[in-house]
């Protein structure tokens, strides 16, 4: 019986572990979203620059 009780994790430790894992996942999600926004902004900026360049060449 003592062996079983020694393997039991206290609830507070489990909650701390879960909260840390959630924080890590949130940070990863924000990094992915930030990277996607950066890529989208770069593509949009490149498209605008190419469109302006094309307009200048046509004049």
PDBQT receptor file of N, H, CA, C and O in Angstrom, charges set to zero:
ATOM      1  N   UNK A   1       0.822  -1.198   0.000  1.00  0.00    +0.000 N 
ATOM      2  CA  UNK A   1       0.000   0.000   0.000  1.00  0.00    +0.000 C 
ATOM      3  C   UNK A   1       0.863   1.257   0.000  1.00  0.00    +0.000 C 
ATOM      4  O   UNK A   1       0.538   2.244  -0.659  1.00  0.00    +0.000 OA
ATOM      5  N   UNK A   2       1.971   1.210   0.749  1.00  0.00    +0.000 N 
ATOM      6  H   UNK A   2       2.235   0.408   1.285  1.00  0.00    +0.000 HD
ATOM      7  CA  UNK A   2       2.853   2.378   0.798  1.00  0.00    +0.000 C 
ATOM      8  C   UNK A   2       3.469   2.675  -0.564  1.00  0.00    +0.000 C 
ATOM      9  O   UNK A   2       3.717   3.833  -0.900  1.00  0.00    +0.000 OA
ATOM     10  N   UNK A   3       3.716   1.628  -1.345  1.00  0.00    +0.000 N 
ATOM     11  H   UNK A   3       3.515   0.687  -1.072  1.00  0.00    +0.000 HD
ATOM     12  CA  UNK A   3       4.275   1.827  -2.683  1.00  0.00    +0.000 C 
ATOM     13  C   UNK A   3       3.297   2.582  -3.567  1.00  0.00    +0.000 C 
ATOM     14  O   UNK A   3       3.700   3.446  -4.345  1.00  0.00    +0.000 OA
ATOM     15  N   UNK A   4       2.035   2.265  -3.453  1.00  0.00    +0.000 N 
ATOM     16  H   UNK A   4       1.708   1.562  -2.821  1.00  0.00    +0.000 HD
ATOM     17  CA  UNK A   4       1.016   2.964  -4.244  1.00  0.00    +0.000 C 
ATOM     18  C   UNK A   4       0.924   4.433  -3.845  1.00  0.00    +0.000 C 
ATOM     19  O   UNK A   4       0.829   5.303  -4.711  1.00  0.00    +0.000 OA
ATOM     20  N   UNK A   5       0.949   4.711  -2.582  1.00  0.00    +0.000 N 
ATOM     21  H   UNK A   5       1.026   4.004  -1.878  1.00  0.00    +0.000 HD
ATOM     22  CA  UNK A   5       0.835   6.090  -2.116  1.00  0.00    +0.000 C 
ATOM     23  C   UNK A   5       2.076   6.904  -2.451  1.00  0.00    +0.000 C 
ATOM     24  O   UNK A   5       1.988   8.120  -2.622  1.00  0.00    +0.000 OA
ATOM     25  N   UNK A   6       3.226   6.257  -2.548  1.00  0.00    +0.000 N 
ATOM     26  H   UNK A   6       3.298   5.269  -2.409  1.00  0.00    +0.000 HD
ATOM     27  CA  UNK A   6       4.443   7.000  -2.864  1.00  0.00    +0.000 C 
ATOM     28  C   UNK A   6       4.461   7.453  -4.319  1.00  0.00    +0.000 C 
ATOM     29  O   UNK A   6       5.177   8.393  -4.664  1.00  0.00    +0.000 OA
ATOM     30  N   UNK A   7       3.682   6.796  -5.177  1.00  0.00    +0.000 N 
ATOM     31  H   UNK A   7       3.100   6.032  -4.898  1.00  0.00    +0.000 HD
ATOM     32  CA  UNK A   7       3.627   7.164  -6.587  1.00  0.00    +0.000 C 
ATOM     33  C   UNK A   7       2.548   8.195  -6.893  1.00  0.00    +0.000 C 
ATOM     34  O   UNK A   7       2.454   8.673  -8.024  1.00  0.00    +0.000 OA
ATOM     35  N   UNK A   8       1.752   8.536  -5.923  1.00  0.00    +0.000 N 
ATOM     36  H   UNK A   8       1.828   8.148  -5.004  1.00  0.00    +0.000 HD
ATOM     37  CA  UNK A   8       0.667   9.502  -6.122  1.00  0.00    +0.000 C 
ATOM     38  C   UNK A   8       1.259  10.909  -6.137  1.00  0.00    +0.000 C 
ATOM     39  O   UNK A   8       2.028  11.285  -5.253  1.00  0.00    +0.000 OA
ATOM     40  N   UNK A   9       0.886  11.675  -7.157  1.00  0.00    +0.000 N 
ATOM     41  H   UNK A   9       0.261  11.369  -7.876  1.00  0.00    +0.000 HD
ATOM     42  CA  UNK A   9       1.370  13.049  -7.288  1.00  0.00    +0.000 C 
ATOM     43  C   UNK A   9       0.378  13.979  -6.585  1.00  0.00    +0.000 C 
ATOM     44  O   UNK A   9      -0.826  13.879  -6.822  1.00  0.00    +0.000 OA
ATOM     45  N   UNK A  10       0.853  14.864  -5.742  1.00  0.00    +0.000 N 
ATOM     46  H   UNK A  10       1.831  14.945  -5.550  1.00  0.00    +0.000 HD
ATOM     47  CA  UNK A  10      -0.071  15.804  -5.089  1.00  0.00    +0.000 C 
ATOM     48  C   UNK A  10      -0.810  16.653  -6.123  1.00  0.00    +0.000 C 
ATOM     49  O   UNK A  10      -0.266  16.970  -7.181  1.00  0.00    +0.000 OA
ATOM     50  N   UNK A  11      -2.020  17.007  -5.815  1.00  0.00    +0.000 N 
ATOM     51  H   UNK A  11      -2.462  16.750  -4.955  1.00  0.00    +0.000 HD
ATOM     52  CA  UNK A  11      -2.864  17.744  -6.749  1.00  0.00    +0.000 C 
ATOM     53  C   UNK A  11      -2.238  19.086  -7.125  1.00  0.00    +0.000 C 
ATOM     54  O   UNK A  11      -2.311  19.494  -8.284  1.00  0.00    +0.000 OA
ATOM     55  N   UNK A  12      -1.630  19.770  -6.172  1.00  0.00    +0.000 N 
ATOM     56  H   UNK A  12      -1.570  19.439  -5.231  1.00  0.00    +0.000 HD
ATOM     57  CA  UNK A  12      -1.028  21.073  -6.466  1.00  0.00    +0.000 C 
ATOM     58  C   UNK A  12       0.097  20.949  -7.485  1.00  0.00    +0.000 C 
ATOM     59  O   UNK A  12       0.229  21.790  -8.375  1.00  0.00    +0.000 OA
ATOM     60  N   UNK A  13       0.919  19.885  -7.354  1.00  0.00    +0.000 N 
ATOM     61  H   UNK A  13       0.811  19.202  -6.631  1.00  0.00    +0.000 HD
ATOM     62  CA  UNK A  13       1.999  19.672  -8.320  1.00  0.00    +0.000 C 
ATOM     63  C   UNK A  13       1.435  19.405  -9.711  1.00  0.00    +0.000 C 
ATOM     64  O   UNK A  13       1.961  19.894 -10.711  1.00  0.00    +0.000 OA
ATOM     65  N   UNK A  14       0.365  18.630  -9.761  1.00  0.00    +0.000 N 
ATOM     66  H   UNK A  14      -0.063  18.234  -8.948  1.00  0.00    +0.000 HD
ATOM     67  CA  UNK A  14      -0.270  18.326 -11.042  1.00  0.00    +0.000 C 
ATOM     68  C   UNK A  14      -0.850  19.586 -11.672  1.00  0.00    +0.000 C 
ATOM     69  O   UNK A  14      -0.714  19.796 -12.877  1.00  0.00    +0.000 OA
ATOM     70  N   UNK A  15      -1.493  20.421 -10.869  1.00  0.00    +0.000 N 
ATOM     71  H   UNK A  15      -1.604  20.250  -9.889  1.00  0.00    +0.000 HD
ATOM     72  CA  UNK A  15      -2.044  21.679 -11.387  1.00  0.00    +0.000 C 
ATOM     73  C   UNK A  15      -0.937  22.589 -11.899  1.00  0.00    +0.000 C 
ATOM     74  O   UNK A  15      -1.082  23.221 -12.945  1.00  0.00    +0.000 OA
ATOM     75  N   UNK A  16       0.174  22.658 -11.162  1.00  0.00    +0.000 N 
ATOM     76  H   UNK A  16       0.292  22.145 -10.312  1.00  0.00    +0.000 HD
ATOM     77  CA  UNK A  16       1.313  23.467 -11.614  1.00  0.00    +0.000 C 
ATOM     78  C   UNK A  16       1.842  22.956 -12.936  1.00  0.00    +0.000 C 
ATOM     79  O   UNK A  16       2.132  23.738 -13.841  1.00  0.00    +0.000 OA
ATOM     80  N   UNK A  17       1.969  21.649 -13.050  1.00  0.00    +0.000 N 
ATOM     81  H   UNK A  17       1.733  21.013 -12.315  1.00  0.00    +0.000 HD
ATOM     82  CA  UNK A  17       2.466  21.044 -14.290  1.00  0.00    +0.000 C 
ATOM     83  C   UNK A  17       1.535  21.364 -15.457  1.00  0.00    +0.000 C 
ATOM     84  O   UNK A  17       1.989  21.746 -16.536  1.00  0.00    +0.000 OA
ATOM     85  N   UNK A  18       0.242  21.205 -15.236  1.00  0.00    +0.000 N 
ATOM     86  H   UNK A  18      -0.127  20.894 -14.360  1.00  0.00    +0.000 HD
ATOM     87  CA  UNK A  18      -0.735  21.474 -16.298  1.00  0.00    +0.000 C 
ATOM     88  C   UNK A  18      -0.685  22.944 -16.696  1.00  0.00    +0.000 C 
ATOM     89  O   UNK A  18      -0.710  23.259 -17.885  1.00  0.00    +0.000 OA
ATOM     90  N   UNK A  19      -0.615  23.842 -15.727  1.00  0.00    +0.000 N 
ATOM     91  H   UNK A  19      -0.594  23.586 -14.760  1.00  0.00    +0.000 HD
ATOM     92  CA  UNK A  19      -0.562  25.274 -16.039  1.00  0.00    +0.000 C 
ATOM     93  C   UNK A  19       0.694  25.630 -16.816  1.00  0.00    +0.000 C 
ATOM     94  O   UNK A  19       0.643  26.454 -17.730  1.00  0.00    +0.000 OA
ATOM     95  N   UNK A  20       1.822  25.022 -16.467  1.00  0.00    +0.000 N 
ATOM     96  H   UNK A  20       1.864  24.354 -15.725  1.00  0.00    +0.000 HD
ATOM     97  CA  UNK A  20       3.066  25.281 -17.212  1.00  0.00    +0.000 C 
ATOM     98  C   UNK A  20       2.955  24.783 -18.646  1.00  0.00    +0.000 C 
ATOM     99  O   UNK A  20       3.416  25.447 -19.574  1.00  0.00    +0.000 OA
ATOM    100  N   UNK A  21       2.345  23.616 -18.827  1.00  0.00    +0.000 N 
ATOM    101  H   UNK A  21       1.970  23.077 -18.073  1.00  0.00    +0.000 HD
ATOM    102  CA  UNK A  21       2.178  23.082 -20.178  1.00  0.00    +0.000 C 
ATOM    103  C   UNK A  21       1.247  23.966 -20.996  1.00  0.00    +0.000 C 
ATOM    104  O   UNK A  21       1.489  24.194 -22.181  1.00  0.00    +0.000 OA
ATOM    105  N   UNK A  22       0.190  24.460 -20.373  1.00  0.00    +0.000 N 
ATOM    106  H   UNK A  22      -0.006  24.274 -19.410  1.00  0.00    +0.000 HD
ATOM    107  CA  UNK A  22      -0.736  25.359 -21.071  1.00  0.00    +0.000 C 
ATOM    108  C   UNK A  22      -0.015  26.637 -21.481  1.00  0.00    +0.000 C 
ATOM    109  O   UNK A  22      -0.193  27.122 -22.599  1.00  0.00    +0.000 OA
ATOM    110  N   UNK A  23       0.803  27.188 -20.577  1.00  0.00    +0.000 N 
ATOM    111  H   UNK A  23       0.947  26.795 -19.669  1.00  0.00    +0.000 HD
ATOM    112  CA  UNK A  23       1.555  28.402 -20.899  1.00  0.00    +0.000 C 
ATOM    113  C   UNK A  23       2.493  28.166 -22.080  1.00  0.00    +0.000 C 
ATOM    114  O   UNK A  23       2.635  29.029 -22.947  1.00  0.00    +0.000 OA
ATOM    115  N   UNK A  24       3.134  26.995 -22.113  1.00  0.00    +0.000 N 
ATOM    116  H   UNK A  24       3.019  26.294 -21.409  1.00  0.00    +0.000 HD
ATOM    117  CA  UNK A  24       4.030  26.672 -23.228  1.00  0.00    +0.000 C 
ATOM    118  C   UNK A  24       3.259  26.596 -24.538  1.00  0.00    +0.000 C 
ATOM    119  O   UNK A  24       3.714  27.107 -25.562  1.00  0.00    +0.000 OA
ATOM    120  N   UNK A  25       2.102  25.963 -24.509  1.00  0.00    +0.000 N 
ATOM    121  H   UNK A  25       1.733  25.548 -23.677  1.00  0.00    +0.000 HD
ATOM    122  CA  UNK A  25       1.297  25.823 -25.718  1.00  0.00    +0.000 C 
ATOM    123  C   UNK A  25       0.791  27.176 -26.203  1.00  0.00    +0.000 C 
ATOM    124  O   UNK A  25       0.758  27.434 -27.406  1.00  0.00    +0.000 OA
ATOM    125  N   UNK A  26       0.400  28.033 -25.277  1.00  0.00    +0.000 N 
ATOM    126  H   UNK A  26       0.427  27.823 -24.300  1.00  0.00    +0.000 HD
ATOM    127  CA  UNK A  26      -0.061  29.375 -25.643  1.00  0.00    +0.000 C 
ATOM    128  C   UNK A  26       1.081  30.160 -26.280  1.00  0.00    +0.000 C 
ATOM    129  O   UNK A  26       0.882  30.852 -27.279  1.00  0.00    +0.000 OA
ATOM    130  N   UNK A  27       2.270  30.052 -25.706  1.00  0.00    +0.000 N 
ATOM    131  H   UNK A  27       2.432  29.490 -24.895  1.00  0.00    +0.000 HD
ATOM    132  CA  UNK A  27       3.434  30.753 -26.258  1.00  0.00    +0.000 C 
ATOM    133  C   UNK A  27       3.745  30.248 -27.662  1.00  0.00    +0.000 C 
ATOM    134  O   UNK A  27       4.051  31.041 -28.552  1.00  0.00    +0.000 OA
ATOM    135  N   UNK A  28       3.668  28.937 -27.866  1.00  0.00    +0.000 N 
ATOM    136  H   UNK A  28       3.419  28.293 -27.143  1.00  0.00    +0.000 HD
ATOM    137  CA  UNK A  28       3.903  28.378 -29.203  1.00  0.00    +0.000 C 
ATOM    138  C   UNK A  28       2.848  28.890 -30.185  1.00  0.00    +0.000 C 
ATOM    139  O   UNK A  28       3.170  29.251 -31.317  1.00  0.00    +0.000 OA
ATOM    140  N   UNK A  29       1.606  28.919 -29.752  1.00  0.00    +0.000 N 
ATOM    141  H   UNK A  29       1.345  28.625 -28.832  1.00  0.00    +0.000 HD
ATOM    142  CA  UNK A  29       0.534  29.393 -30.617  1.00  0.00    +0.000 C 
ATOM    143  C   UNK A  29       0.720  30.847 -31.006  1.00  0.00    +0.000 C 
ATOM    144  O   UNK A  29       0.484  31.222 -32.155  1.00  0.00    +0.000 OA
ATOM    145  N   UNK A  30       1.145  31.671 -30.048  1.00  0.00    +0.000 N 
ATOM    146  H   UNK A  30       1.337  31.367 -29.116  1.00  0.00    +0.000 HD
ATOM    147  CA  UNK A  30       1.378  33.084 -30.350  1.00  0.00    +0.000 C 
ATOM    148  C   UNK A  30       2.558  33.242 -31.302  1.00  0.00    +0.000 C 
ATOM    149  O   UNK A  30       2.539  34.111 -32.174  1.00  0.00    +0.000 OA
ATOM    150  N   UNK A  31       3.585  32.409 -31.144  1.00  0.00    +0.000 N 
ATOM    151  H   UNK A  31       3.601  31.703 -30.436  1.00  0.00    +0.000 HD
ATOM    152  CA  UNK A  31       4.741  32.481 -32.036  1.00  0.00    +0.000 C 
ATOM    153  C   UNK A  31       4.339  32.104 -33.460  1.00  0.00    +0.000 C 
ATOM    154  O   UNK A  31       4.769  32.744 -34.420  1.00  0.00    +0.000 OA
ATOM    155  N   UNK A  32       3.523  31.075 -33.594  1.00  0.00    +0.000 N 
ATOM    156  H   UNK A  32       3.174  30.555 -32.815  1.00  0.00    +0.000 HD
ATOM    157  CA  UNK A  32       3.067  30.661 -34.921  1.00  0.00    +0.000 C 
ATOM    158  C   UNK A  32       2.204  31.750 -35.547  1.00  0.00    +0.000 C 
ATOM    159  O   UNK A  32       2.354  32.064 -36.727  1.00  0.00    +0.000 OA
ATOM    160  N   UNK A  33       1.301  32.325 -34.753  1.00  0.00    +0.000 N 
ATOM    161  H   UNK A  33       1.179  32.070 -33.794  1.00  0.00    +0.000 HD
ATOM    162  CA  UNK A  33       0.430  33.388 -35.274  1.00  0.00    +0.000 C 
ATOM    163  C   UNK A  33       1.257  34.614 -35.666  1.00  0.00    +0.000 C 
ATOM    164  O   UNK A  33       0.993  35.238 -36.693  1.00  0.00    +0.000 OA
ATOM    165  N   UNK A  34       2.245  34.956 -34.857  1.00  0.00    +0.000 N 
ATOM    166  H   UNK A  34       2.460  34.450 -34.022  1.00  0.00    +0.000 HD
ATOM    167  CA  UNK A  34       3.109  36.097 -35.180  1.00  0.00    +0.000 C 
ATOM    168  C   UNK A  34       3.913  35.848 -36.443  1.00  0.00    +0.000 C 
ATOM    169  O   UNK A  34       4.070  36.746 -37.271  1.00  0.00    +0.000 OA
ATOM    170  N   UNK A  35       4.418  34.642 -36.592  1.00  0.00    +0.000 N 
ATOM    171  H   UNK A  35       4.291  33.913 -35.919  1.00  0.00    +0.000 HD
ATOM    172  CA  UNK A  35       5.165  34.296 -37.802  1.00  0.00    +0.000 C 
ATOM    173  C   UNK A  35       4.284  34.344 -39.036  1.00  0.00    +0.000 C 
ATOM    174  O   UNK A  35       4.701  34.821 -40.091  1.00  0.00    +0.000 OA
ATOM    175  N   UNK A  36       3.064  33.847 -38.897  1.00  0.00    +0.000 N 
ATOM    176  H   UNK A  36       2.725  33.459 -38.040  1.00  0.00    +0.000 HD
ATOM    177  CA  UNK A  36       2.132  33.877 -40.027  1.00  0.00    +0.000 C 
ATOM    178  C   UNK A  36       1.793  35.321 -40.406  1.00  0.00    +0.000 C 
ATOM    179  O   UNK A  36       1.706  35.646 -41.590  1.00  0.00    +0.000 OA
ATOM    180  N   UNK A  37       1.605  36.174 -39.422  1.00  0.00    +0.000 N 
ATOM    181  H   UNK A  37       1.676  35.910 -38.460  1.00  0.00    +0.000 HD
ATOM    182  CA  UNK A  37       1.312  37.584 -39.703  1.00  0.00    +0.000 C 
ATOM    183  C   UNK A  37       2.505  38.246 -40.393  1.00  0.00    +0.000 C 
ATOM    184  O   UNK A  37       2.329  39.061 -41.299  1.00  0.00    +0.000 OA
ATOM    185  N   UNK A  38       3.706  37.895 -39.966  1.00  0.00    +0.000 N 
ATOM    186  H   UNK A  38       3.848  37.234 -39.230  1.00  0.00    +0.000 HD
ATOM    187  CA  UNK A  38       4.906  38.460 -40.581  1.00  0.00    +0.000 C 
ATOM    188  C   UNK A  38       5.029  38.030 -42.040  1.00  0.00    +0.000 C 
ATOM    189  O   UNK A  38       5.340  38.847 -42.906  1.00  0.00    +0.000 OA
ATOM    190  N   UNK A  39       4.788  36.762 -42.309  1.00  0.00    +0.000 N 
ATOM    191  H   UNK A  39       4.536  36.098 -41.606  1.00  0.00    +0.000 HD
ATOM    192  CA  UNK A  39       4.852  36.255 -43.685  1.00  0.00    +0.000 C 
ATOM    193  C   UNK A  39       3.780  36.912 -44.542  1.00  0.00    +0.000 C 
ATOM    194  O   UNK A  39       4.050  37.326 -45.670  1.00  0.00    +0.000 OA
ATOM    195  N   UNK A  40       2.577  37.007 -44.015  1.00  0.00    +0.000 N 
ATOM    196  H   UNK A  40       2.358  36.671 -43.099  1.00  0.00    +0.000 HD
ATOM    197  CA  UNK A  40       1.485  37.628 -44.766  1.00  0.00    +0.000 C 
ATOM    198  C   UNK A  40       1.790  39.093 -45.066  1.00  0.00    +0.000 C 
ATOM    199  O   UNK A  40       1.536  39.572 -46.171  1.00  0.00    +0.000 OA
ATOM    200  N   UNK A  41       2.333  39.795 -44.084  1.00  0.00    +0.000 N 
ATOM    201  H   UNK A  41       2.539  39.406 -43.186  1.00  0.00    +0.000 HD
ATOM    202  CA  UNK A  41       2.714  41.198 -44.307  1.00  0.00    +0.000 C 
ATOM    203  C   UNK A  41       3.802  41.325 -45.353  1.00  0.00    +0.000 C 
ATOM    204  O   UNK A  41       3.774  42.248 -46.166  1.00  0.00    +0.000 OA
ATOM    205  N   UNK A  42       4.758  40.412 -45.346  1.00  0.00    +0.000 N 
ATOM    206  H   UNK A  42       4.780  39.662 -44.685  1.00  0.00    +0.000 HD
ATOM    207  CA  UNK A  42       5.821  40.432 -46.350  1.00  0.00    +0.000 C 
ATOM    208  C   UNK A  42       5.289  40.187 -47.744  1.00  0.00    +0.000 C 
ATOM    209  O   UNK A  42       5.686  40.856 -48.697  1.00  0.00    +0.000 OA
ATOM    210  N   UNK A  43       4.389  39.228 -47.860  1.00  0.00    +0.000 N 
ATOM    211  H   UNK A  43       4.066  38.685 -47.086  1.00  0.00    +0.000 HD
ATOM    212  CA  UNK A  43       3.793  38.940 -49.175  1.00  0.00    +0.000 C 
ATOM    213  C   UNK A  43       2.971  40.119 -49.657  1.00  0.00    +0.000 C 
ATOM    214  O   UNK A  43       3.024  40.477 -50.834  1.00  0.00    +0.000 OA
ATOM    215  N   UNK A  44       2.215  40.722 -48.762  1.00  0.00    +0.000 N 
ATOM    216  H   UNK A  44       2.172  40.431 -47.806  1.00  0.00    +0.000 HD
ATOM    217  CA  UNK A  44       1.404  41.884 -49.128  1.00  0.00    +0.000 C 
ATOM    218  C   UNK A  44       2.304  43.051 -49.549  1.00  0.00    +0.000 C 
ATOM    219  O   UNK A  44       2.034  43.722 -50.545  1.00  0.00    +0.000 OA
ATOM    220  N   UNK A  45       3.369  43.284 -48.787  1.00  0.00    +0.000 N 
ATOM    221  H   UNK A  45       3.589  42.739 -47.978  1.00  0.00    +0.000 HD
ATOM    222  CA  UNK A  45       4.298  44.364 -49.141  1.00  0.00    +0.000 C 
ATOM    223  C   UNK A  45       4.974  44.126 -50.478  1.00  0.00    +0.000 C 
ATOM    224  O   UNK A  45       5.144  45.054 -51.269  1.00  0.00    +0.000 OA
ATOM    225  N   UNK A  46       5.357  42.889 -50.729  1.00  0.00    +0.000 N 
ATOM    226  H   UNK A  46       5.219  42.135 -50.087  1.00  0.00    +0.000 HD
ATOM    227  CA  UNK A  46       5.981  42.555 -52.016  1.00  0.00    +0.000 C 
ATOM    228  C   UNK A  46       5.001  42.762 -53.162  1.00  0.00    +0.000 C 
ATOM    229  O   UNK A  46       5.370  43.270 -54.220  1.00  0.00    +0.000 OA
ATOM    230  N   UNK A  47       3.750  42.365 -52.946  1.00  0.00    +0.000 N 
ATOM    231  H   UNK A  47       3.450  41.952 -52.087  1.00  0.00    +0.000 HD
ATOM    232  CA  UNK A  47       2.729  42.558 -53.979  1.00  0.00    +0.000 C 
ATOM    233  C   UNK A  47       2.499  44.021 -54.281  1.00  0.00    +0.000 C 
ATOM    234  O   UNK A  47       2.367  44.401 -55.444  1.00  0.00    +0.000 OA
ATOM    235  N   UNK A  48       2.449  44.848 -53.255  1.00  0.00    +0.000 N 
ATOM    236  H   UNK A  48       2.556  44.540 -52.310  1.00  0.00    +0.000 HD
ATOM    237  CA  UNK A  48       2.259  46.292 -53.458  1.00  0.00    +0.000 C 
ATOM    238  C   UNK A  48       3.459  46.882 -54.187  1.00  0.00    +0.000 C 
ATOM    239  O   UNK A  48       3.293  47.689 -55.102  1.00  0.00    +0.000 OA
ATOM    240  N   UNK A  49       4.675  46.484 -53.787  1.00  0.00    +0.000 N 
ATOM    241  H   UNK A  49       4.810  45.829 -53.043  1.00  0.00    +0.000 HD
ATOM    242  CA  UNK A  49       5.878  47.005 -54.438  1.00  0.00    +0.000 C 
ATOM    243  C   UNK A  49       5.918  46.610 -55.909  1.00  0.00    +0.000 C 
ATOM    244  O   UNK A  49       6.263  47.427 -56.762  1.00  0.00    +0.000 OA
ATOM    245  N   UNK A  50       5.567  45.368 -56.209  1.00  0.00    +0.000 N 
ATOM    246  H   UNK A  50       5.287  44.704 -55.516  1.00  0.00    +0.000 HD
ATOM    247  CA  UNK A  50       5.561  44.929 -57.615  1.00  0.00    +0.000 C 
ATOM    248  C   UNK A  50       4.487  45.652 -58.417  1.00  0.00    +0.000 C 
ATOM    249  O   UNK A  50       4.712  45.983 -59.581  1.00  0.00    +0.000 OA
ATOM    250  N   UNK A  51       3.331  45.901 -57.822  1.00  0.00    +0.000 N 
ATOM    251  H   UNK A  51       3.148  45.631 -56.876  1.00  0.00    +0.000 HD
ATOM    252  CA  UNK A  51       2.259  46.606 -58.522  1.00  0.00    +0.000 C 
ATOM    253  C   UNK A  51       2.676  48.047 -58.827  1.00  0.00    +0.000 C 
ATOM    254  O   UNK A  51       2.407  48.556 -59.915  1.00  0.00    +0.000 OA
ATOM    255  N   UNK A  52       3.327  48.695 -57.874  1.00  0.00    +0.000 N 
ATOM    256  H   UNK A  52       3.545  48.282 -56.990  1.00  0.00    +0.000 HD
ATOM    257  CA  UNK A  52       3.783  50.072 -58.106  1.00  0.00    +0.000 C 
ATOM    258  C   UNK A  52       4.869  50.108 -59.175  1.00  0.00    +0.000 C 
ATOM    259  O   UNK A  52       4.904  51.010 -60.013  1.00  0.00    +0.000 OA
ATOM    260  N   UNK A  53       5.748  49.120 -59.135  1.00  0.00    +0.000 N 
ATOM    261  H   UNK A  53       5.720  48.388 -58.455  1.00  0.00    +0.000 HD
ATOM    262  CA  UNK A  53       6.826  49.058 -60.121  1.00  0.00    +0.000 C 
ATOM    263  C   UNK A  53       6.242  48.853 -61.516  1.00  0.00    +0.000 C 
ATOM    264  O   UNK A  53       6.712  49.457 -62.480  1.00  0.00    +0.000 OA
ATOM    265  N   UNK A  54       5.235  48.017 -61.629  1.00  0.00    +0.000 N 
ATOM    266  H   UNK A  54       4.852  47.527 -60.846  1.00  0.00    +0.000 HD
ATOM    267  CA  UNK A  54       4.593  47.763 -62.920  1.00  0.00    +0.000 C 
ATOM    268  C   UNK A  54       3.927  49.031 -63.448  1.00  0.00    +0.000 C 
ATOM    269  O   UNK A  54       3.997  49.321 -64.643  1.00  0.00    +0.000 OA
ATOM    270  N   UNK A  55       3.274  49.794 -62.550  1.00  0.00    +0.000 N 
ATOM    271  H   UNK A  55       3.217  49.559 -61.580  1.00  0.00    +0.000 HD
ATOM    272  CA  UNK A  55       2.613  51.037 -62.952  1.00  0.00    +0.000 C 
ATOM    273  C   UNK A  55       3.641  52.043 -63.479  1.00  0.00    +0.000 C 
ATOM    274  O   UNK A  55       3.382  52.731 -64.467  1.00  0.00    +0.000 OA
ATOM    275  N   UNK A  56       4.791  52.130 -62.835  1.00  0.00    +0.000 N 
ATOM    276  H   UNK A  56       5.002  51.571 -62.033  1.00  0.00    +0.000 HD
ATOM    277  CA  UNK A  56       5.825  53.062 -63.262  1.00  0.00    +0.000 C 
ATOM    278  C   UNK A  56       6.376  52.675 -64.632  1.00  0.00    +0.000 C 
ATOM    279  O   UNK A  56       6.671  53.551 -65.446  1.00  0.00    +0.000 OA
ATOM    280  N   UNK A  57       6.517  51.387 -64.896  1.00  0.00    +0.000 N 
ATOM    281  H   UNK A  57       6.277  50.675 -64.236  1.00  0.00    +0.000 HD
ATOM    282  CA  UNK A  57       7.042  50.924 -66.175  1.00  0.00    +0.000 C 
ATOM    283  C   UNK A  57       6.067  51.178 -67.306  1.00  0.00    +0.000 C 
ATOM    284  O   UNK A  57       6.482  51.404 -68.443  1.00  0.00    +0.000 OA
ATOM    285  N   UNK A  58       4.776  51.143 -67.011  1.00  0.00    +0.000 N 
ATOM    286  H   UNK A  58       4.438  50.959 -66.088  1.00  0.00    +0.000 HD
ATOM    287  CA  UNK A  58       3.763  51.316 -68.063  1.00  0.00    +0.000 C 
ATOM    288  C   UNK A  58       3.599  52.771 -68.475  1.00  0.00    +0.000 C 
ATOM    289  O   UNK A  58       3.061  53.047 -69.547  1.00  0.00    +0.000 OA
ATOM    290  N   UNK A  59       4.045  53.696 -67.654  1.00  0.00    +0.000 N 
ATOM    291  H   UNK A  59       4.482  53.472 -66.783  1.00  0.00    +0.000 HD
ATOM    292  CA  UNK A  59       3.859  55.122 -67.977  1.00  0.00    +0.000 C 
ATOM    293  C   UNK A  59       4.851  55.582 -68.992  1.00  0.00    +0.000 C 
ATOM    294  O   UNK A  59       4.841  56.750 -69.380  1.00  0.00    +0.000 OA
TER     295      UNK A  59
